[in-house]
Amino acid sequence: MSIYAIIFYLLGAVIVAATALAITRRNLMHAIVYLVLSFIGTALLFFLLGAPFLAVLEVVIYAGAIMVLFLFIVMMLEIKPEERTLGPWLRQWAPALALSGICLMIMVGFLFLNAGGPGPLLLVTASPLAFGRFLFQKYWLGVEIASFLLFVALVGALYLGRDNSTTGG
Amino acid sequence: MSLWVAGIIILIVKLLLVLVALLLFAAYLIYVERRLLGFFQLRLGPNRAGPWGLLQPIADAVKLLTKEDLSPTGADRVIFLYAPVVVAAAAILIFAVVPFAPGWTFRGQPIPGVITDLNVGLLYVYALSSLAVYSVALGGWSSNSKYSLLGAIRGAAQMISYELSLGLSLVPIVMMAKSFSLVDIVNAQARCPFILLQPVACIIFFISSVAEMKRIPFDIPEAEHELIAGYHTEYSGMRFGLFFLGEYVTMVTLGALVAVFFLGGWRGPWLPPLLWFLIKVAAVSFVIIWIRGTLGRLRYDQLMHLGWKLLVPVALINIIVTGGVMLAWGYKV
């Protein structure tokens, strides 16, 4: 086993453990901290697989911005852990279980299709410049659609958060 | 094999030297700040420990290390104990990508003047500075105290707001240097430091970083007369010391980043590069202390207005103008 493989399995174990803890903690603050750990682990995994740009974006956007907003809201609202009851429990878990089942099936399918194919990934690094060119030349339409969606969401948030007393509405 | 071992030894020696230099610089920055604030306010400042009070940082460190390590009742113990570590670690880790010299050669082997030249160095700086929010938010929340909680909420809101203009102000720099690497950014300033080409970006970056550090005039999260000390009210001993250390290491790092992004890094005439780098870092730190000695504290609404309604739009316009000028001058990727 090369040193990269050892790091890979260590990181994988950390990510799985942190994610498992994140979805089982009753205390929301602890769940958020474990999720942040899991994001940082994922970022390191990206880095190991030769995508430093994605790795850093993972930390900046998910760990540094989105989870901070979660933290902020939990701090302001002080949500108490809920009682365990069967009805909502099933309703919450059924879609999650169905989705993860589908993902698992697809992944196993890929593994079978690719059995005997190239095993470990090549040791290459995508430079930010190459990544940017590839993204904006090949997938410019996807980028534009995503940015348009975000823009619509921004306008929607502005509309919902508007102070209605001044407009008389 | 011997080359490989030598490489590791050189790396470890370099890491130790940079770490010790960084911590010493930060410790003496506290002393310099207290002395300078004293002079600004027509008093002497600390001058008892050693000649001119030069041993004061060591005395402070010994005092903090030997104090009792308290944690309040009702506190979330684990988060409370580890929150201060995050801020100090993030501040120290940022320095890993800062180039402090052009590099040397040792027996024909080049030794770069930087710990690691990441090709996403600038984003790495941004990522780590955004992680520092966690120590403020979690430290304040876990203390189980109203002052701390209010300080933490203010701190988190302020840091999220100013991260945006911090990131946007650096986009023109990346466009002009054509790279995220801090070494490339310094090399792109061989002819002209970026402060002359991008004065607006420099001002926005400086203001946003002072706000990220939560120093006067942006110290609302720890406003003494309302919140005692904000998010670190309940901390004592070396855990308080870690918050303090993190703040001053961040100040050194900010000085280094302003030097790298806008003042040409280690470049300069006559003097050796390392000395130029230290002079620039010290100069930026001096300006930050000077501001603390001069200005008052902003109100909360003024803080948010400045961030969202002035700095972010100006940074966006700066990006567009820079892009337009570069296109007009026939820019090729």
Contacts between the chains, C-beta under 8 A, distances in Angstrom:
chain1	res1	chain2	res2	distance
A	29	B	76	6.9
A	29	B	79	6.9
A	29	B	138	7.4
A	29	B	141	6.6
A	29	B	142	7.7
A	30	B	79	7.7
A	33	B	79	6.9
A	33	B	134	7.9
A	33	B	138	7.1
A	36	B	134	6.9
A	52	B	118	6.7
A	52	B	119	6.2
A	52	B	120	4.7
A	53	B	120	5.5
A	53	B	123	7.3
A	55	B	120	7.7
A	56	B	120	4.8
A	56	B	123	4.0
A	56	B	124	5.7
A	56	B	126	7.7
A	56	B	127	5.2
A	57	B	123	7.2
A	59	B	127	3.9
A	59	B	128	8.0
A	59	B	130	7.4
A	59	B	131	7.0
A	60	B	123	6.4
A	60	B	126	5.7
A	60	B	127	4.8
A	60	B	130	5.9
A	63	B	127	7.7
A	63	B	130	7.5
A	63	B	131	6.6
A	64	B	126	7.9
A	64	B	127	6.1
A	64	B	130	3.0
A	64	B	131	6.1
A	64	B	133	7.2
A	64	B	163	7.5
A	65	B	130	6.8
A	65	B	160	7.1
A	65	B	163	7.7
A	68	B	130	7.5
A	68	B	133	5.2
A	68	B	134	7.4
A	68	B	137	7.0
A	68	B	156	6.3
A	68	B	160	5.9
A	69	B	160	7.5
A	71	B	134	7.5
A	71	B	137	5.2
A	71	B	138	7.5
A	71	B	141	7.9
A	71	B	156	6.9
A	72	B	137	7.2
A	72	B	153	7.1
A	72	B	156	5.3
A	72	B	157	7.1
A	72	B	160	7.6
A	75	B	137	6.6
A	75	B	141	5.3
A	75	B	149	6.8
A	75	B	152	6.6
A	75	B	153	5.9
A	75	B	156	7.4
A	76	B	153	6.6
A	125	B	119	7.7
A	127	B	119	5.6
A	128	B	119	6.3
A	128	B	120	5.8
A	128	B	179	8.0
A	128	B	180	5.5
A	129	B	178	7.7
A	129	B	179	7.8
A	129	B	333	7.6
A	133	B	333	7.8
